[in-house]
Amino acid sequence: MADEHDTVDDDDPLDDEPQAPAQLREAAEQLLAHARAGWRRSRSLRTDEERLVRVLQLLGQLNDQRQAAAGLFASDDPEPRDEAERHDLADSERRFVIYCAEQLAVIASAALEFAIDLAASFDEHKTPTQARDDAVDELRHELLSELAINAVRPVISPLQPRKRDVAEHLGLIVLSSAALDVADAAHELTQQRFPGQASITMTYLAAQLISAGDEIATAADHRHWPTIDEDD
């Protein structure tokens, strides 16, 4: 008779963990790779605080643009007079919606850059390349886990790919929450005993932005999201 200690439990708890949809996993891997290669950008930002400020500045820029799109007088624009003007208006709205999705990818990449650089800074006995590779491996699990959790949260109402709708969605839900995450990371970095927690907080922020960007891109049927330039 087999010893009870030799019994193998086939129920692996990891098998029960939710998995992020394929498009979110692909986006995450692309942004992780972009952030992993971001040492050239990071060299000009000498401190973790400067990298955190960069994320906040990017959030502020997008917030300014979404405020202009959803401002008090945005609904006072004249109605298009003919088919050509209707086409131009629709094209302008689509460009804005796609721009918002792409900017969320840029900000998510900047948040991951901060997280990778901070996590890598604790591995003093490794080469910079190895430290960054190990930091990516560590943060990848956190990022994918958070994306999986986001994916199973209920959607109250489908997002419409219109300029005003996307602008209001960003203002009410996405950017205000993101600013709080950056504030939490700043507190963790400067005031708490374990400043490395700020890298996890910013990884969670990146997951929120990836989820939001994917939602906007999906609403606009933008199939090549995310796309970010090397200079971003």
MODELLER restraints for C-alpha pairs under 7 A, 6 or more apart:
rsr = mdl.restraints
at = mdl.atoms
rsr.add(forms.Gaussian(group=physical.xy_distance, feature=features.Distance(at['CA:18:A'], at['CA:148:A']), mean=5.62, stdev=0.5))
rsr.add(forms.Gaussian(group=physical.xy_distance, feature=features.Distance(at['CA:18:A'], at['CA:149:A']), mean=6.97, stdev=0.5))
rsr.add(forms.Gaussian(group=physical.xy_distance, feature=features.Distance(at['CA:19:A'], at['CA:148:A']), mean=4.97, stdev=0.5))
rsr.add(forms.Gaussian(group=physical.xy_distance, feature=features.Distance(at['CA:20:A'], at['CA:144:A']), mean=6.50, stdev=0.5))
rsr.add(forms.Gaussian(group=physical.xy_distance, feature=features.Distance(at['CA:20:A'], at['CA:147:A']), mean=5.54, stdev=0.5))
rsr.add(forms.Gaussian(group=physical.xy_distance, feature=features.Distance(at['CA:20:A'], at['CA:148:A']), mean=3.82, stdev=0.5))
rsr.add(forms.Gaussian(group=physical.xy_distance, feature=features.Distance(at['CA:20:A'], at['CA:151:A']), mean=6.30, stdev=0.5))
rsr.add(forms.Gaussian(group=physical.xy_distance, feature=features.Distance(at['CA:25:A'], at['CA:144:A']), mean=6.72, stdev=0.5))
rsr.add(forms.Gaussian(group=physical.xy_distance, feature=features.Distance(at['CA:27:A'], at['CA:226:A']), mean=6.40, stdev=0.5))
rsr.add(forms.Gaussian(group=physical.xy_distance, feature=features.Distance(at['CA:31:A'], at['CA:109:A']), mean=5.42, stdev=0.5))
rsr.add(forms.Gaussian(group=physical.xy_distance, feature=features.Distance(at['CA:32:A'], at['CA:109:A']), mean=6.98, stdev=0.5))
rsr.add(forms.Gaussian(group=physical.xy_distance, feature=features.Distance(at['CA:32:A'], at['CA:112:A']), mean=6.81, stdev=0.5))
rsr.add(forms.Gaussian(group=physical.xy_distance, feature=features.Distance(at['CA:34:A'], at['CA:109:A']), mean=6.81, stdev=0.5))
rsr.add(forms.Gaussian(group=physical.xy_distance, feature=features.Distance(at['CA:35:A'], at['CA:109:A']), mean=5.39, stdev=0.5))
rsr.add(forms.Gaussian(group=physical.xy_distance, feature=features.Distance(at['CA:35:A'], at['CA:110:A']), mean=6.80, stdev=0.5))
rsr.add(forms.Gaussian(group=physical.xy_distance, feature=features.Distance(at['CA:35:A'], at['CA:112:A']), mean=5.88, stdev=0.5))
rsr.add(forms.Gaussian(group=physical.xy_distance, feature=features.Distance(at['CA:35:A'], at['CA:113:A']), mean=4.75, stdev=0.5))
rsr.add(forms.Gaussian(group=physical.xy_distance, feature=features.Distance(at['CA:36:A'], at['CA:113:A']), mean=6.72, stdev=0.5))
rsr.add(forms.Gaussian(group=physical.xy_distance, feature=features.Distance(at['CA:36:A'], at['CA:132:A']), mean=6.85, stdev=0.5))
rsr.add(forms.Gaussian(group=physical.xy_distance, feature=features.Distance(at['CA:38:A'], at['CA:113:A']), mean=6.57, stdev=0.5))
rsr.add(forms.Gaussian(group=physical.xy_distance, feature=features.Distance(at['CA:45:A'], at['CA:51:A']), mean=6.05, stdev=0.5))
rsr.add(forms.Gaussian(group=physical.xy_distance, feature=features.Distance(at['CA:48:A'], at['CA:114:A']), mean=6.76, stdev=0.5))
rsr.add(forms.Gaussian(group=physical.xy_distance, feature=features.Distance(at['CA:48:A'], at['CA:118:A']), mean=6.76, stdev=0.5))
rsr.add(forms.Gaussian(group=physical.xy_distance, feature=features.Distance(at['CA:51:A'], at['CA:114:A']), mean=5.79, stdev=0.5))
rsr.add(forms.Gaussian(group=physical.xy_distance, feature=features.Distance(at['CA:52:A'], at['CA:114:A']), mean=6.64, stdev=0.5))
rsr.add(forms.Gaussian(group=physical.xy_distance, feature=features.Distance(at['CA:55:A'], at['CA:107:A']), mean=6.20, stdev=0.5))
rsr.add(forms.Gaussian(group=physical.xy_distance, feature=features.Distance(at['CA:55:A'], at['CA:110:A']), mean=5.99, stdev=0.5))
rsr.add(forms.Gaussian(group=physical.xy_distance, feature=features.Distance(at['CA:55:A'], at['CA:111:A']), mean=6.19, stdev=0.5))
rsr.add(forms.Gaussian(group=physical.xy_distance, feature=features.Distance(at['CA:58:A'], at['CA:107:A']), mean=6.28, stdev=0.5))
rsr.add(forms.Gaussian(group=physical.xy_distance, feature=features.Distance(at['CA:59:A'], at['CA:175:A']), mean=6.84, stdev=0.5))
rsr.add(forms.Gaussian(group=physical.xy_distance, feature=features.Distance(at['CA:66:A'], at['CA:167:A']), mean=4.72, stdev=0.5))
rsr.add(forms.Gaussian(group=physical.xy_distance, feature=features.Distance(at['CA:67:A'], at['CA:167:A']), mean=6.93, stdev=0.5))
rsr.add(forms.Gaussian(group=physical.xy_distance, feature=features.Distance(at['CA:69:A'], at['CA:163:A']), mean=6.57, stdev=0.5))
rsr.add(forms.Gaussian(group=physical.xy_distance, feature=features.Distance(at['CA:69:A'], at['CA:164:A']), mean=6.12, stdev=0.5))
rsr.add(forms.Gaussian(group=physical.xy_distance, feature=features.Distance(at['CA:69:A'], at['CA:167:A']), mean=6.29, stdev=0.5))
rsr.add(forms.Gaussian(group=physical.xy_distance, feature=features.Distance(at['CA:70:A'], at['CA:164:A']), mean=5.08, stdev=0.5))
rsr.add(forms.Gaussian(group=physical.xy_distance, feature=features.Distance(at['CA:70:A'], at['CA:167:A']), mean=5.70, stdev=0.5))
rsr.add(forms.Gaussian(group=physical.xy_distance, feature=features.Distance(at['CA:70:A'], at['CA:168:A']), mean=6.38, stdev=0.5))
rsr.add(forms.Gaussian(group=physical.xy_distance, feature=features.Distance(at['CA:80:A'], at['CA:86:A']), mean=5.32, stdev=0.5))
rsr.add(forms.Gaussian(group=physical.xy_distance, feature=features.Distance(at['CA:93:A'], at['CA:162:A']), mean=6.14, stdev=0.5))
rsr.add(forms.Gaussian(group=physical.xy_distance, feature=features.Distance(at['CA:93:A'], at['CA:163:A']), mean=5.30, stdev=0.5))
rsr.add(forms.Gaussian(group=physical.xy_distance, feature=features.Distance(at['CA:96:A'], at['CA:163:A']), mean=6.43, stdev=0.5))
rsr.add(forms.Gaussian(group=physical.xy_distance, feature=features.Distance(at['CA:97:A'], at['CA:161:A']), mean=6.47, stdev=0.5))
rsr.add(forms.Gaussian(group=physical.xy_distance, feature=features.Distance(at['CA:97:A'], at['CA:162:A']), mean=6.88, stdev=0.5))
rsr.add(forms.Gaussian(group=physical.xy_distance, feature=features.Distance(at['CA:97:A'], at['CA:163:A']), mean=6.02, stdev=0.5))
rsr.add(forms.Gaussian(group=physical.xy_distance, feature=features.Distance(at['CA:97:A'], at['CA:166:A']), mean=6.67, stdev=0.5))
rsr.add(forms.Gaussian(group=physical.xy_distance, feature=features.Distance(at['CA:98:A'], at['CA:217:A']), mean=6.33, stdev=0.5))
rsr.add(forms.Gaussian(group=physical.xy_distance, feature=features.Distance(at['CA:101:A'], at['CA:213:A']), mean=4.40, stdev=0.5))
rsr.add(forms.Gaussian(group=physical.xy_distance, feature=features.Distance(at['CA:101:A'], at['CA:216:A']), mean=5.83, stdev=0.5))
rsr.add(forms.Gaussian(group=physical.xy_distance, feature=features.Distance(at['CA:101:A'], at['CA:217:A']), mean=5.85, stdev=0.5))
rsr.add(forms.Gaussian(group=physical.xy_distance, feature=features.Distance(at['CA:102:A'], at['CA:213:A']), mean=7.00, stdev=0.5))
rsr.add(forms.Gaussian(group=physical.xy_distance, feature=features.Distance(at['CA:102:A'], at['CA:226:A']), mean=5.96, stdev=0.5))
rsr.add(forms.Gaussian(group=physical.xy_distance, feature=features.Distance(at['CA:102:A'], at['CA:227:A']), mean=6.45, stdev=0.5))
rsr.add(forms.Gaussian(group=physical.xy_distance, feature=features.Distance(at['CA:102:A'], at['CA:228:A']), mean=6.96, stdev=0.5))
rsr.add(forms.Gaussian(group=physical.xy_distance, feature=features.Distance(at['CA:104:A'], at['CA:209:A']), mean=5.63, stdev=0.5))
rsr.add(forms.Gaussian(group=physical.xy_distance, feature=features.Distance(at['CA:104:A'], at['CA:210:A']), mean=6.84, stdev=0.5))
rsr.add(forms.Gaussian(group=physical.xy_distance, feature=features.Distance(at['CA:104:A'], at['CA:213:A']), mean=5.61, stdev=0.5))
rsr.add(forms.Gaussian(group=physical.xy_distance, feature=features.Distance(at['CA:105:A'], at['CA:209:A']), mean=6.90, stdev=0.5))
rsr.add(forms.Gaussian(group=physical.xy_distance, feature=features.Distance(at['CA:105:A'], at['CA:210:A']), mean=6.22, stdev=0.5))
rsr.add(forms.Gaussian(group=physical.xy_distance, feature=features.Distance(at['CA:105:A'], at['CA:213:A']), mean=6.58, stdev=0.5))
rsr.add(forms.Gaussian(group=physical.xy_distance, feature=features.Distance(at['CA:105:A'], at['CA:226:A']), mean=6.17, stdev=0.5))
rsr.add(forms.Gaussian(group=physical.xy_distance, feature=features.Distance(at['CA:106:A'], at['CA:228:A']), mean=6.37, stdev=0.5))
rsr.add(forms.Gaussian(group=physical.xy_distance, feature=features.Distance(at['CA:106:A'], at['CA:232:A']), mean=6.62, stdev=0.5))
rsr.add(forms.Gaussian(group=physical.xy_distance, feature=features.Distance(at['CA:108:A'], at['CA:206:A']), mean=4.32, stdev=0.5))
rsr.add(forms.Gaussian(group=physical.xy_distance, feature=features.Distance(at['CA:108:A'], at['CA:209:A']), mean=5.81, stdev=0.5))
rsr.add(forms.Gaussian(group=physical.xy_distance, feature=features.Distance(at['CA:108:A'], at['CA:210:A']), mean=6.55, stdev=0.5))
rsr.add(forms.Gaussian(group=physical.xy_distance, feature=features.Distance(at['CA:111:A'], at['CA:202:A']), mean=5.54, stdev=0.5))
rsr.add(forms.Gaussian(group=physical.xy_distance, feature=features.Distance(at['CA:111:A'], at['CA:203:A']), mean=6.71, stdev=0.5))
rsr.add(forms.Gaussian(group=physical.xy_distance, feature=features.Distance(at['CA:111:A'], at['CA:206:A']), mean=5.90, stdev=0.5))
rsr.add(forms.Gaussian(group=physical.xy_distance, feature=features.Distance(at['CA:112:A'], at['CA:202:A']), mean=6.72, stdev=0.5))
rsr.add(forms.Gaussian(group=physical.xy_distance, feature=features.Distance(at['CA:112:A'], at['CA:203:A']), mean=5.91, stdev=0.5))
rsr.add(forms.Gaussian(group=physical.xy_distance, feature=features.Distance(at['CA:112:A'], at['CA:206:A']), mean=6.46, stdev=0.5))
rsr.add(forms.Gaussian(group=physical.xy_distance, feature=features.Distance(at['CA:114:A'], at['CA:199:A']), mean=6.94, stdev=0.5))
rsr.add(forms.Gaussian(group=physical.xy_distance, feature=features.Distance(at['CA:115:A'], at['CA:199:A']), mean=3.99, stdev=0.5))
rsr.add(forms.Gaussian(group=physical.xy_distance, feature=features.Distance(at['CA:115:A'], at['CA:200:A']), mean=6.86, stdev=0.5))
rsr.add(forms.Gaussian(group=physical.xy_distance, feature=features.Distance(at['CA:115:A'], at['CA:202:A']), mean=6.03, stdev=0.5))
rsr.add(forms.Gaussian(group=physical.xy_distance, feature=features.Distance(at['CA:115:A'], at['CA:203:A']), mean=6.35, stdev=0.5))
rsr.add(forms.Gaussian(group=physical.xy_distance, feature=features.Distance(at['CA:116:A'], at['CA:132:A']), mean=6.32, stdev=0.5))
rsr.add(forms.Gaussian(group=physical.xy_distance, feature=features.Distance(at['CA:116:A'], at['CA:135:A']), mean=5.54, stdev=0.5))
rsr.add(forms.Gaussian(group=physical.xy_distance, feature=features.Distance(at['CA:116:A'], at['CA:136:A']), mean=6.23, stdev=0.5))
rsr.add(forms.Gaussian(group=physical.xy_distance, feature=features.Distance(at['CA:117:A'], at['CA:132:A']), mean=6.96, stdev=0.5))
rsr.add(forms.Gaussian(group=physical.xy_distance, feature=features.Distance(at['CA:118:A'], at['CA:196:A']), mean=6.71, stdev=0.5))
rsr.add(forms.Gaussian(group=physical.xy_distance, feature=features.Distance(at['CA:118:A'], at['CA:199:A']), mean=6.22, stdev=0.5))
rsr.add(forms.Gaussian(group=physical.xy_distance, feature=features.Distance(at['CA:119:A'], at['CA:135:A']), mean=5.64, stdev=0.5))
rsr.add(forms.Gaussian(group=physical.xy_distance, feature=features.Distance(at['CA:119:A'], at['CA:196:A']), mean=6.31, stdev=0.5))
rsr.add(forms.Gaussian(group=physical.xy_distance, feature=features.Distance(at['CA:119:A'], at['CA:199:A']), mean=6.37, stdev=0.5))
rsr.add(forms.Gaussian(group=physical.xy_distance, feature=features.Distance(at['CA:120:A'], at['CA:131:A']), mean=4.85, stdev=0.5))
rsr.add(forms.Gaussian(group=physical.xy_distance, feature=features.Distance(at['CA:120:A'], at['CA:132:A']), mean=5.20, stdev=0.5))
rsr.add(forms.Gaussian(group=physical.xy_distance, feature=features.Distance(at['CA:120:A'], at['CA:135:A']), mean=5.49, stdev=0.5))
rsr.add(forms.Gaussian(group=physical.xy_distance, feature=features.Distance(at['CA:123:A'], at['CA:131:A']), mean=5.88, stdev=0.5))
rsr.add(forms.Gaussian(group=physical.xy_distance, feature=features.Distance(at['CA:139:A'], at['CA:203:A']), mean=6.99, stdev=0.5))
rsr.add(forms.Gaussian(group=physical.xy_distance, feature=features.Distance(at['CA:143:A'], at['CA:203:A']), mean=5.95, stdev=0.5))
rsr.add(forms.Gaussian(group=physical.xy_distance, feature=features.Distance(at['CA:143:A'], at['CA:204:A']), mean=6.38, stdev=0.5))
rsr.add(forms.Gaussian(group=physical.xy_distance, feature=features.Distance(at['CA:143:A'], at['CA:207:A']), mean=5.82, stdev=0.5))
rsr.add(forms.Gaussian(group=physical.xy_distance, feature=features.Distance(at['CA:146:A'], at['CA:204:A']), mean=6.48, stdev=0.5))
rsr.add(forms.Gaussian(group=physical.xy_distance, feature=features.Distance(at['CA:146:A'], at['CA:207:A']), mean=6.15, stdev=0.5))
rsr.add(forms.Gaussian(group=physical.xy_distance, feature=features.Distance(at['CA:147:A'], at['CA:207:A']), mean=5.57, stdev=0.5))
rsr.add(forms.Gaussian(group=physical.xy_distance, feature=features.Distance(at['CA:147:A'], at['CA:211:A']), mean=6.80, stdev=0.5))
rsr.add(forms.Gaussian(group=physical.xy_distance, feature=features.Distance(at['CA:150:A'], at['CA:211:A']), mean=6.97, stdev=0.5))
rsr.add(forms.Gaussian(group=physical.xy_distance, feature=features.Distance(at['CA:159:A'], at['CA:219:A']), mean=6.31, stdev=0.5))
rsr.add(forms.Gaussian(group=physical.xy_distance, feature=features.Distance(at['CA:160:A'], at['CA:219:A']), mean=6.21, stdev=0.5))
rsr.add(forms.Gaussian(group=physical.xy_distance, feature=features.Distance(at['CA:161:A'], at['CA:216:A']), mean=6.97, stdev=0.5))
rsr.add(forms.Gaussian(group=physical.xy_distance, feature=features.Distance(at['CA:161:A'], at['CA:219:A']), mean=5.40, stdev=0.5))
rsr.add(forms.Gaussian(group=physical.xy_distance, feature=features.Distance(at['CA:161:A'], at['CA:220:A']), mean=5.16, stdev=0.5))
rsr.add(forms.Gaussian(group=physical.xy_distance, feature=features.Distance(at['CA:178:A'], at['CA:205:A']), mean=6.35, stdev=0.5))
rsr.add(forms.Gaussian(group=physical.xy_distance, feature=features.Distance(at['CA:181:A'], at['CA:201:A']), mean=6.72, stdev=0.5))
rsr.add(forms.Gaussian(group=physical.xy_distance, feature=features.Distance(at['CA:181:A'], at['CA:205:A']), mean=6.36, stdev=0.5))
rsr.add(forms.Gaussian(group=physical.xy_distance, feature=features.Distance(at['CA:185:A'], at['CA:198:A']), mean=4.47, stdev=0.5))
rsr.add(forms.Gaussian(group=physical.xy_distance, feature=features.Distance(at['CA:185:A'], at['CA:201:A']), mean=5.94, stdev=0.5))
rsr.add(forms.Gaussian(group=physical.xy_distance, feature=features.Distance(at['CA:185:A'], at['CA:202:A']), mean=6.66, stdev=0.5))
rsr.add(forms.Gaussian(group=physical.xy_distance, feature=features.Distance(at['CA:188:A'], at['CA:195:A']), mean=5.31, stdev=0.5))
rsr.add(forms.Gaussian(group=physical.xy_distance, feature=features.Distance(at['CA:188:A'], at['CA:197:A']), mean=6.38, stdev=0.5))
rsr.add(forms.Gaussian(group=physical.xy_distance, feature=features.Distance(at['CA:188:A'], at['CA:198:A']), mean=5.40, stdev=0.5))
rsr.add(forms.Gaussian(group=physical.xy_distance, feature=features.Distance(at['CA:189:A'], at['CA:195:A']), mean=4.31, stdev=0.5))
rsr.add(forms.Gaussian(group=physical.xy_distance, feature=features.Distance(at['CA:189:A'], at['CA:198:A']), mean=5.64, stdev=0.5))
rsr.add(forms.Gaussian(group=physical.xy_distance, feature=features.Distance(at['CA:217:A'], at['CA:225:A']), mean=6.53, stdev=0.5))
